[in-house]
Amino acid sequence: MNEVDVRDDYAILYVEVDSGEAKHKTRLRVSVPQYPEFQYGDRVALQGVVRKPKSFETESGRIFNYVGYLMKENIQYEMRPAEVTNLHEQKGNPIISTLLGWKQSWLESISLLIPEPAASLAGGLVVGAKRSLGDVWLAAFRDTGIIHIVVLSGYNLTLVANSIVRTTIFLPRTIGLCLGVLGVAGFATMVGAGATVLRASIMAIIGMLSVYLVRPYMLLRALVLAAVVMVLWNPFVLVFDPGFQLSFLATIGLVFVSPHFEKYLLWVPEAAGLRGIVAATFATQLTVLPLLLYQIGAVSLVAPIVNVLILPFVPTVMALSFIAGVVGVHSIFFATPFAWLGYLLLSYMFLIVDLFSSVPFASVKLPVMSWWVLVVCYGVIPLMYWYKKTTLNWGGLKTK
């Protein structure tokens, strides 16, 4: 089943109960001590009280639909705390086990090369490692609106997909396409294939197919197709998966809103894609804002600045950390230069987050918002877009 989710002082196992009936599988979410460690595919014996999950009220006064959240993963029950015994038998998919084994080797290598908490951030950036930065740092990343880089996001996977495309561009087209699709699919599987990563993976594969077929890549159509595929595969993500909802809305912001922001940012230099990053940051923040306020009730006032200061360095950090981890599996000596260059940039990221999280009112909490306000907000956005488009057409201007 799922990879083990390691937290500060405990771990979460996702266990499929062997009931002897192939068509009826019961899945449990089990909380266990962090040690001894368990791996994907371990066959275990459980002892504890099985409970049905219940929704609960968050610190902001909102009701979190915990039942629906687990339902999207087909998890019906939970057990916490639990006594678990490892039976030392492997029952997992061999391909997934191999991919997770490579991932674990890379993480062990990077842990030897880069001090904590930078090693955990590098693991989250590159391979979506489920390592905890600790409650203090997680709160700081959340308050500064940069929490999306702590675990692998669609942005990170897009960088990985682009790297795979550049690596295979010199191969015959059919071989390049097959390797590219396998590379993206394998990487998505290794990092957990959450809703955000899955959406980005499907869109990346569609992009590869468009190049292979010499057809234009329509971003909006690719987004809609990815959403339809995901909802048909698992309808629960549409309602119960915040990652899917935020990822979809953020991409909508990139398609429709970002170009309008960019037209008014001519004073921002284009070096290192800075203008595009600024426009994309403001566009995505604006597009997901109503949903964030409805679900979480907090908005980061410093998020646009922090994203602009950090995002340009993410591709370099990912590349340096990846190389350091791979080389470090074979030679710590040769990996050290890459690791310390990456560590300098990771330290810079922590410095920016620490600085801006200490700003008064860096994050503002708002009262509970009614669902109809959310509907009105997202109803206004297409109306504004339609109004602007028709106004320009009425004035004789051609719009795209």
URQUIPE-V398607 format. One record per run of one state. SS is the DSSP state (H for helix, E for strand, L for the rest). FROM is the first residue (numbers start at 1). LEN is the number of residues. If there is no record, write none. Layout:
BEGIN
ss:SS from:FROM len:LEN
ss:SS from:FROM len:LEN
END
This chain:
BEGIN
ss:L from:1 len:4
ss:E from:5 len:2
ss:L from:7 len:3
ss:E from:10 len:8
ss:L from:18 len:8
ss:E from:26 len:8
ss:L from:34 len:8
ss:E from:42 len:11
ss:L from:53 len:3
ss:E from:56 len:2
ss:L from:58 len:5
ss:E from:63 len:2
ss:L from:65 len:1
ss:H from:66 len:6
ss:L from:72 len:5
ss:E from:77 len:14
ss:L from:91 len:3
ss:H from:94 len:20
ss:L from:114 len:4
ss:H from:118 len:10
ss:L from:128 len:7
ss:H from:135 len:9
ss:L from:144 len:3
ss:H from:147 len:3
ss:L from:150 len:4
ss:H from:154 len:15
ss:L from:169 len:4
ss:H from:173 len:18
ss:L from:191 len:4
ss:H from:195 len:18
ss:L from:213 len:6
ss:H from:219 len:15
ss:L from:234 len:3
ss:H from:237 len:4
ss:L from:241 len:1
ss:H from:242 len:22
ss:L from:264 len:7
ss:H from:271 len:25
ss:L from:296 len:2
ss:E from:298 len:3
ss:L from:301 len:2
ss:H from:303 len:28
ss:L from:331 len:1
ss:H from:332 len:26
ss:L from:358 len:5
ss:E from:363 len:3
ss:L from:366 len:5
ss:H from:371 len:24
ss:L from:395 len:6
END
